[in-house]
């Protein structure tokens, strides 16, 4: 007796082939995403996944004319707030399968790396968000409320794939604690306990999960915040070498029987002769636990009088190879910029539960994986950001392009068979139809019609009382 709302397939034609190639929904089912009743997890996942490509958030979609075709607000929020869904298992399965598809596209001699870094996840206007804490941004020396988004990624120098992440809170500067009443057997509770651990303890477990999923890499790249002896030793135990920037702090390095600071180590190093004048010096040394490393000193890009130090545990590499491999670490910085500025990370949904933050971040990372896969398959030199903008333009203008193409073809057929009087009549009717449209569509349509007339060739007459542009 009650009409059933038709479940509309939201995947645009530009996204659907890559969606099927990566088997996104199959990975979702393999991660045991199931519901007993209501809309399926696959349908709700697709609904949230394509919001950014339509330039709409969930509220604007429900307020639109097509809002009746979609589920209510509570259905989506219950899906995102569910603590029992294994979002980490889904992301790890999707990323590992994507890297297996990418591996045949490059040479076996190409170096592959894991990249570790963290970025700000800001919630400055929030007061009741679960596990929100106060952190300091060392780039601006300002404090913010939110989380540290610790991320592990994989890269071959051309394509970056996010593998795992953790939204870290803090026991010392915590504003809100763990929500009461959560089931301690769920994946959500385990993620909450992980959020209270320090980053050096979380990184080795992330690498273990990536290796267990079948992902391979030769090196782990990291910034100066993570290049400490205990973490480096833990990574070496897993069969991976480390390349990372080093801070000029109180750490000491063994050279013979002497313990030198980083500045003293620079003066003890031998100058490097070669074509690259930015590589200043290098020296073989040991960290205090007895880890052999090679330290390369390079010139600072902005301040030529200063230098930077890069540590590498693989002593068989040359200075040029170390610098080249470490340059791949910039891929994760591009990833952070793209997810925040284009894919609406930390902006699209403003929930209070920690589960919603995890679920939405995972969906944003899966969007990036799909774009990275499409970018890898393309043969042109478009950037990832350009591919995103072009894709959104194609999705938003798809119906207009089809309708306009049919209209131009119809007018061309009539103009070939009709006389001048009928041709003028058609032109008048068409101008009246354009004048009745809203300003934005009519302006775009005028321009496209002019392009179609110029290409098709009919000699349209222009009436002074009814100009073709409005």
KEDO-113624 format. One record per residue (C-alpha): y, x, z; residue number from 1. Coordinates in Angstrom, 1 decimal. Layout:
% KEDO-113624
((Y; X; Z); NUM)
...
This chain:
% KEDO-113624
((0.0; 0.0; 0.0); 1)
((2.3; 3.0; 0.5); 2)
((3.2; 5.1; -2.5); 3)
((1.8; 8.6; -2.3); 4)
((4.5; 11.3; -2.9); 5)
((3.5; 13.5; -5.8); 6)
((3.1; 17.1; -4.8); 7)
((5.2; 18.9; -7.3); 8)
((4.1; 22.3; -8.6); 9)
((7.0; 24.5; -7.6); 10)
((6.0; 27.8; -9.3); 11)
((8.3; 28.5; -12.3); 12)
((6.6; 29.7; -15.5); 13)
((8.1; 33.2; -15.1); 14)
((6.4; 33.6; -11.7); 15)
((3.1; 31.9; -12.2); 16)
((1.4; 34.6; -14.3); 17)
((2.1; 37.3; -11.7); 18)
((1.2; 34.9; -8.9); 19)
((-2.2; 34.5; -10.5); 20)
((-2.7; 38.2; -11.4); 21)
((-2.2; 39.2; -7.8); 22)
((-4.3; 36.2; -6.5); 23)
((-1.8; 35.4; -3.8); 24)
((-3.3; 32.1; -2.7); 25)
((-6.8; 33.7; -2.7); 26)
((-5.6; 36.3; -0.2); 27)
((-4.1; 33.5; 1.8); 28)
((-7.4; 31.7; 2.0); 29)
((-9.2; 35.0; 2.8); 30)
((-6.9; 35.4; 5.8); 31)
((-8.2; 32.0; 7.1); 32)
((-5.0; 30.0; 6.5); 33)
((-6.3; 26.5; 7.0); 34)
((-5.0; 23.1; 8.3); 35)
((-7.0; 20.1; 9.4); 36)
((-4.6; 17.5; 7.9); 37)
((-1.3; 17.1; 6.0); 38)
((0.0; 19.4; 3.3); 39)
((-2.1; 22.5; 2.6); 40)
((-1.1; 26.0; 3.6); 41)
((-1.1; 27.0; 0.0); 42)
((1.4; 24.3; -0.9); 43)
((3.7; 25.1; 2.0); 44)
((3.5; 28.8; 1.2); 45)
((4.5; 28.3; -2.4); 46)
((7.3; 26.0; -1.3); 47)
((8.9; 28.6; 0.9); 48)
((8.1; 31.4; -1.6); 49)
((10.1; 30.0; -4.5); 50)
((13.2; 28.9; -2.5); 51)
((15.1; 32.1; -3.2); 52)
((14.5; 32.0; -6.9); 53)
((16.1; 28.5; -7.0); 54)
((19.1; 29.8; -5.0); 55)
((18.5; 27.2; -2.3); 56)
((17.5; 27.2; 1.3); 57)
((15.2; 24.6; 2.9); 58)
((18.1; 22.4; 4.1); 59)
((19.8; 22.2; 0.7); 60)
((16.5; 21.5; -1.0); 61)
((15.9; 18.5; 1.2); 62)
((19.4; 17.2; 0.7); 63)
((19.1; 17.4; -3.1); 64)
((18.0; 14.5; -5.4); 65)
((14.5; 15.9; -5.5); 66)
((14.2; 16.0; -1.7); 67)
((12.0; 13.0; -1.5); 68)
((9.3; 14.8; -3.5); 69)
((8.9; 17.5; -0.8); 70)
((7.5; 17.3; 2.7); 71)
((9.7; 16.8; 5.8); 72)
((11.4; 19.6; 7.7); 73)
((8.9; 19.6; 10.5); 74)
((5.9; 20.3; 8.2); 75)
((7.4; 23.6; 7.0); 76)
((8.5; 24.7; 10.4); 77)
((5.2; 23.9; 12.0); 78)
((3.6; 26.0; 9.3); 79)
((5.9; 29.0; 10.0); 80)
((5.8; 28.6; 13.8); 81)
((2.0; 28.5; 14.0); 82)
((0.8; 31.4; 16.2); 83)
((-2.8; 31.4; 15.0); 84)
((-2.2; 32.4; 11.3); 85)
((-3.0; 36.1; 10.6); 86)
((0.0; 37.0; 8.5); 87)
((-0.7; 40.7; 8.9); 88)
((-4.2; 40.3; 7.4); 89)
((-2.7; 38.4; 4.5); 90)
((0.0; 41.1; 3.8); 91)
((-2.5; 43.9; 4.1); 92)
((-5.0; 42.3; 1.8); 93)
((-2.3; 41.5; -0.8); 94)
((-0.7; 45.0; -0.7); 95)
((-4.0; 46.9; -0.9); 96)
((-5.2; 44.8; -3.8); 97)
((-1.9; 45.4; -5.6); 98)
((-2.1; 49.2; -5.1); 99)
((-5.6; 49.1; -6.6); 100)
((-4.2; 47.4; -9.7); 101)
((-1.4; 49.9; -9.9); 102)
((-3.6; 53.0; -9.5); 103)
((-5.1; 52.9; -13.1); 104)
((-1.6; 52.7; -14.5); 105)
((-0.7; 56.3; -13.4); 106)
((-2.4; 59.7; -13.7); 107)
((-4.9; 60.7; -11.0); 108)
((-2.8; 63.9; -10.5); 109)
((0.2; 61.8; -9.4); 110)
((1.0; 62.1; -5.7); 111)
((0.8; 58.9; -3.6); 112)
((2.4; 58.7; -0.1); 113)
((2.8; 56.4; 2.9); 114)
((6.4; 56.0; 4.0); 115)
((7.4; 55.1; 7.5); 116)
((10.9; 54.0; 8.5); 117)
((12.7; 51.3; 10.5); 118)
((15.7; 49.1; 9.8); 119)
((17.9; 46.7; 11.7); 120)
((16.8; 43.1; 11.9); 121)
((20.0; 41.5; 13.2); 122)
((20.3; 38.2; 15.1); 123)
((23.8; 38.8; 16.6); 124)
((24.6; 35.1; 17.0); 125)
((21.3; 34.2; 18.7); 126)
((21.0; 33.6; 22.4); 127)
((17.5; 32.1; 22.8); 128)
((15.4; 33.9; 20.2); 129)
((12.1; 35.0; 21.6); 130)
((11.9; 38.8; 22.5); 131)
((15.4; 39.5; 21.1); 132)
((16.8; 42.8; 22.5); 133)
((19.9; 44.9; 22.3); 134)
((19.8; 48.0; 20.1); 135)
((22.2; 50.7; 18.9); 136)
((22.8; 51.4; 15.2); 137)
((23.1; 55.1; 15.0); 138)
((24.7; 54.9; 11.6); 139)
((27.7; 53.0; 12.9); 140)
((27.4; 53.8; 16.6); 141)
((27.6; 50.0; 17.3); 142)
((25.2; 47.8; 19.2); 143)
((23.5; 44.7; 17.8); 144)
((21.2; 42.0; 18.9); 145)
((17.9; 41.7; 17.1); 146)
((14.8; 43.8; 16.4); 147)
((13.8; 47.1; 14.9); 148)
((11.8; 46.4; 11.8); 149)
((9.3; 49.2; 11.7); 150)
((7.7; 49.3; 8.2); 151)
((4.9; 51.1; 6.5); 152)
((5.0; 51.3; 2.8); 153)
((3.0; 52.9; -0.1); 154)
((4.5; 54.6; -3.1); 155)
((3.5; 56.6; -6.2); 156)
((7.1; 57.6; -7.0); 157)
((7.6; 54.6; -9.4); 158)
((6.5; 51.5; -7.4); 159)
((6.9; 50.8; -3.7); 160)
((4.6; 48.3; -2.0); 161)
((5.2; 47.2; 1.6); 162)
((1.9; 47.5; 3.6); 163)
((2.6; 46.6; 7.2); 164)
((5.5; 46.0; 9.6); 165)
((6.3; 45.2; 13.2); 166)
((9.4; 43.6; 14.7); 167)
((9.9; 45.8; 17.7); 168)
((11.7; 44.6; 20.8); 169)
((12.5; 46.7; 23.9); 170)
((11.4; 46.5; 27.6); 171)
((14.6; 48.2; 28.8); 172)
((17.2; 46.3; 26.8); 173)
((15.3; 43.0; 26.4); 174)
((17.4; 39.8; 26.5); 175)
((14.6; 37.2; 26.3); 176)
((10.9; 37.6; 27.1); 177)
((7.7; 36.2; 25.7); 178)
((7.5; 32.4; 25.3); 179)
((5.5; 30.7; 28.0); 180)
((2.3; 28.7; 27.2); 181)
((1.2; 30.7; 24.2); 182)
((-2.5; 31.2; 23.7); 183)
((-3.4; 34.8; 24.5); 184)
((-6.3; 34.7; 22.0); 185)
((-4.1; 34.2; 19.0); 186)
((-2.7; 36.7; 16.5); 187)
((0.8; 35.7; 17.5); 188)
((0.3; 36.9; 21.1); 189)
((-1.1; 40.2; 20.0); 190)
((2.0; 40.7; 17.8); 191)
((4.2; 40.0; 20.8); 192)
((2.4; 42.7; 22.9); 193)
((2.8; 45.1; 20.0); 194)
((6.5; 44.4; 19.8); 195)
((6.9; 45.9; 23.3); 196)
((5.2; 49.2; 22.5); 197)
((7.2; 52.3; 21.4); 198)
((7.2; 53.1; 17.7); 199)
((5.2; 56.4; 17.9); 200)
((2.3; 54.4; 19.3); 201)
((2.5; 51.7; 16.6); 202)
((2.6; 53.9; 13.6); 203)
((-0.9; 55.4; 13.9); 204)
((-2.5; 52.0; 14.2); 205)
((-0.6; 50.9; 11.1); 206)
((-2.0; 53.8; 9.2); 207)
((-5.5; 53.1; 10.5); 208)
((-5.4; 49.5; 9.2); 209)
((-4.1; 50.7; 5.8); 210)
((-6.9; 53.3; 5.4); 211)
((-9.5; 50.7; 6.5); 212)
((-8.3; 48.4; 3.8); 213)
((-9.1; 51.0; 1.1); 214)
((-5.6; 52.4; 0.6); 215)
((-5.3; 56.2; -0.1); 216)
((-2.4; 58.6; 0.1); 217)
((-1.9; 62.4; 0.5); 218)
((1.2; 62.5; 2.6); 219)
((3.2; 60.5; 5.2); 220)
((6.9; 60.7; 4.7); 221)
((9.3; 60.0; 7.6); 222)
((12.8; 60.4; 8.7); 223)
((14.1; 62.7; 11.5); 224)
((13.6; 59.9; 14.2); 225)
((9.8; 60.2; 13.9); 226)
((9.1; 63.9; 13.3); 227)
((7.8; 64.8; 16.8); 228)
((4.7; 66.9; 17.6); 229)
((2.6; 64.1; 19.2); 230)
((3.0; 61.7; 16.2); 231)
((2.5; 64.5; 13.7); 232)
((-0.7; 65.5; 15.5); 233)
((-2.0; 62.0; 15.5); 234)
((-1.4; 61.7; 11.7); 235)
((-3.1; 65.0; 11.0); 236)
((-6.2; 63.8; 12.9); 237)
((-6.4; 61.0; 10.3); 238)
((-6.6; 63.5; 7.4); 239)
((-3.0; 63.1; 6.2); 240)
((-0.2; 65.7; 5.9); 241)
((3.4; 65.0; 7.1); 242)
((6.7; 65.7; 5.3); 243)
((9.8; 64.7; 7.2); 244)
((13.4; 65.6; 8.1); 245)
((13.9; 67.4; 11.4); 246)
((16.8; 66.9; 13.8); 247)
((18.6; 69.9; 15.4); 248)
((17.6; 69.1; 19.0); 249)
((15.8; 70.9; 21.9); 250)
((12.5; 71.4; 20.1); 251)
((11.2; 75.0; 19.9); 252)
((9.2; 76.6; 17.1); 253)
((6.9; 79.6; 17.5); 254)
((7.5; 82.6; 15.3); 255)
((5.2; 85.4; 16.5); 256)
((5.7; 85.4; 20.3); 257)
((9.2; 84.0; 20.2); 258)
((10.3; 80.4; 20.7); 259)
((13.2; 79.6; 18.5); 260)
((15.5; 76.6; 18.1); 261)
((16.1; 75.1; 14.7); 262)
((19.4; 77.0; 14.3); 263)
((17.7; 80.3; 15.3); 264)
((14.9; 79.5; 12.9); 265)
((17.3; 79.2; 10.1); 266)
((18.7; 82.7; 10.5); 267)
((15.1; 84.0; 10.9); 268)
((14.0; 82.4; 7.6); 269)
((14.0; 84.3; 4.3); 270)
((16.4; 83.2; 1.5); 271)
((14.7; 81.5; -1.5); 272)
((15.4; 82.9; -4.9); 273)
((15.2; 80.6; -7.9); 274)
((17.1; 78.3; -10.2); 275)
((17.7; 75.6; -7.6); 276)
((20.6; 76.9; -5.5); 277)
((20.4; 73.9; -3.1); 278)
((17.2; 75.3; -1.6); 279)
((18.5; 77.9; 0.8); 280)
((15.7; 79.3; 3.0); 281)
((12.1; 78.7; 4.1); 282)
((9.8; 80.0; 6.8); 283)
((6.3; 79.5; 8.1); 284)
((6.2; 78.6; 11.8); 285)
((4.3; 76.5; 14.3); 286)
((5.1; 73.6; 16.5); 287)
((4.6; 74.1; 20.2); 288)
((1.1; 72.4; 20.3); 289)
((0.0; 75.0; 17.6); 290)
((0.5; 73.0; 14.4); 291)
((1.2; 75.3; 11.5); 292)
((4.1; 74.0; 9.3); 293)
((6.5; 75.3; 6.7); 294)
((10.2; 74.7; 7.2); 295)
((12.5; 74.4; 4.2); 296)
((16.3; 74.5; 4.6); 297)
((18.4; 72.7; 1.9); 298)
((22.1; 72.4; 1.4); 299)
((23.8; 69.3; 2.6); 300)
((24.9; 67.1; -0.3); 301)
((28.4; 66.1; 1.0); 302)
((29.2; 69.1; 3.3); 303)
((28.3; 72.3; 1.4); 304)
((28.7; 74.4; 4.6); 305)
((25.9; 72.5; 6.4); 306)
((22.2; 72.5; 5.9); 307)
((19.2; 70.1; 6.5); 308)
((15.7; 71.0; 7.5); 309)
((12.5; 69.5; 6.1); 310)
((9.1; 70.0; 7.7); 311)
((5.8; 70.0; 5.9); 312)
((2.3; 70.5; 7.4); 313)
((0.8; 71.3; 4.0); 314)
((1.5; 75.0; 3.7); 315)
((0.0; 75.3; 0.2); 316)
((3.0; 73.5; -1.4); 317)
((6.0; 75.3; -2.8); 318)
((9.6; 74.6; -1.7); 319)
((10.3; 72.7; -4.9); 320)
((7.2; 70.5; -4.5); 321)
((8.1; 69.7; -0.9); 322)
((11.6; 68.6; -1.9); 323)
((10.3; 66.5; -4.8); 324)
((7.7; 64.7; -2.7); 325)
((10.2; 64.0; 0.1); 326)
((12.6; 62.5; -2.4); 327)
((10.1; 59.6; -2.7); 328)
((11.1; 58.5; 0.8); 329)
((14.2; 56.9; -0.7); 330)
((12.0; 54.1; -2.1); 331)
((11.9; 52.4; 1.3); 332)
((15.7; 52.5; 1.6); 333)
((15.9; 50.6; -1.7); 334)
((13.3; 48.2; -0.4); 335)
((15.3; 47.4; 2.8); 336)
((18.5; 46.9; 0.7); 337)
((16.7; 44.6; -1.8); 338)
((15.0; 42.4; 0.9); 339)
((18.2; 41.8; 2.8); 340)
((20.7; 41.4; -0.1); 341)
((18.5; 39.6; -2.7); 342)
((15.4; 38.1; -1.0); 343)
((17.4; 36.7; 2.0); 344)
((15.5; 38.4; 4.8); 345)
((16.9; 37.4; 8.3); 346)
((19.1; 34.7; 6.6); 347)
((16.9; 32.1; 5.0); 348)
((15.4; 30.6; 8.2); 349)
((17.0; 30.8; 11.6); 350)
((14.2; 30.0; 14.0); 351)
((13.8; 30.9; 17.7); 352)
((10.1; 31.7; 17.9); 353)
((8.7; 35.2; 17.2); 354)
((6.1; 33.6; 15.0); 355)
((8.7; 32.3; 12.5); 356)
((10.3; 35.7; 12.3); 357)
((6.9; 37.3; 11.5); 358)
((5.9; 34.6; 8.9); 359)
((9.2; 34.5; 7.0); 360)
((9.3; 38.4; 6.9); 361)
((5.8; 38.4; 5.5); 362)
((6.8; 35.9; 2.8); 363)
((9.8; 38.0; 1.9); 364)
((7.6; 41.1; 1.6); 365)
((5.2; 39.2; -0.6); 366)
((8.1; 38.3; -2.9); 367)
((9.0; 41.9; -3.2); 368)
((5.4; 42.8; -4.1); 369)
((5.4; 40.2; -6.9); 370)
((8.7; 41.6; -8.2); 371)
((7.4; 45.2; -8.0); 372)
((4.3; 44.2; -9.9); 373)
((6.3; 42.5; -12.7); 374)
((8.6; 45.5; -12.8); 375)
((5.7; 47.9; -13.2); 376)
((4.3; 45.8; -16.0); 377)
((7.5; 45.7; -17.9); 378)
((8.3; 48.3; -20.6); 379)
((12.1; 48.4; -20.3); 380)
((14.2; 50.3; -17.8); 381)
((15.5; 47.3; -15.8); 382)
((16.0; 47.8; -12.1); 383)
((14.3; 45.6; -9.5); 384)
((17.6; 44.0; -8.6); 385)
((18.3; 43.3; -12.2); 386)
((14.9; 41.8; -12.7); 387)
((15.5; 39.5; -9.8); 388)
((18.8; 38.3; -11.2); 389)
((17.4; 37.8; -14.7); 390)
((14.4; 35.9; -13.3); 391)
((16.7; 33.5; -11.2); 392)
((18.9; 32.9; -14.3); 393)
((15.8; 32.1; -16.4); 394)
((14.4; 29.7; -13.7); 395)
((17.8; 27.9; -13.3); 396)
((18.5; 27.6; -17.0); 397)
((15.0; 26.7; -18.2); 398)
((15.5; 22.9; -18.6); 399)
((18.9; 23.4; -20.2); 400)
((17.6; 25.9; -22.7); 401)
((14.7; 23.6; -23.8); 402)
((17.0; 20.5; -24.1); 403)
((19.7; 22.4; -26.0); 404)
((17.2; 23.9; -28.4); 405)
((15.8; 20.4; -29.2); 406)
((19.3; 19.0; -29.6); 407)
((20.4; 21.8; -32.1); 408)
((17.2; 21.4; -34.1); 409)
((17.8; 17.6; -34.3); 410)
((21.4; 18.0; -35.4); 411)
((20.4; 20.6; -38.1); 412)
((17.9; 18.2; -39.6); 413)
((20.3; 15.3; -39.7); 414)
((23.1; 17.5; -41.2); 415)
((20.9; 18.6; -44.0); 416)
((20.0; 15.1; -45.1); 417)
((23.3; 13.3; -44.3); 418)
((26.7; 13.2; -46.0); 419)
((30.0; 14.2; -44.7); 420)
((30.9; 10.9; -43.1); 421)
((27.7; 10.8; -41.1); 422)
((28.1; 14.4; -40.1); 423)
((31.6; 13.7; -38.7); 424)
((30.3; 10.7; -36.9); 425)
((27.5; 12.8; -35.2); 426)
((30.1; 15.4; -34.2); 427)
((32.4; 12.8; -32.6); 428)
((29.5; 11.3; -30.6); 429)
((28.4; 14.7; -29.5); 430)
((31.9; 15.6; -28.3); 431)
((32.2; 12.3; -26.4); 432)
((28.9; 13.1; -24.7); 433)
((30.1; 16.6; -23.7); 434)
((33.4; 15.2; -22.4); 435)
((31.5; 12.8; -20.1); 436)
((29.5; 15.7; -18.5); 437)
((30.7; 17.5; -15.3); 438)
((33.0; 20.5; -15.9); 439)
((30.5; 23.3; -15.2); 440)
((27.6; 22.1; -17.5); 441)
((30.0; 21.0; -20.2); 442)
((31.6; 24.4; -20.3); 443)
((28.3; 26.2; -20.6); 444)
((27.1; 23.7; -23.2); 445)
((30.1; 24.2; -25.4); 446)
((29.6; 27.9; -25.5); 447)
((25.9; 27.6; -26.3); 448)
((26.5; 24.9; -29.0); 449)
((29.0; 27.2; -30.6); 450)
((26.5; 30.0; -30.7); 451)
((23.9; 27.6; -32.2); 452)
((26.4; 26.3; -34.9); 453)
((27.3; 29.9; -35.9); 454)
((23.7; 30.9; -36.3); 455)
((22.5; 27.7; -37.9); 456)
((25.3; 27.6; -40.5); 457)
((26.6; 23.9; -40.7); 458)
((30.3; 23.9; -41.6); 459)
((31.6; 21.6; -38.8); 460)
((35.2; 20.4; -39.3); 461)
((37.5; 20.6; -36.3); 462)
((39.7; 17.5; -35.4); 463)
((43.0; 18.3; -33.7); 464)
((42.7; 15.2; -31.5); 465)
((39.1; 16.1; -30.4); 466)
((38.8; 19.9; -30.0); 467)
((35.3; 21.2; -29.6); 468)
((36.1; 23.0; -26.3); 469)
((37.2; 21.3; -23.1); 470)
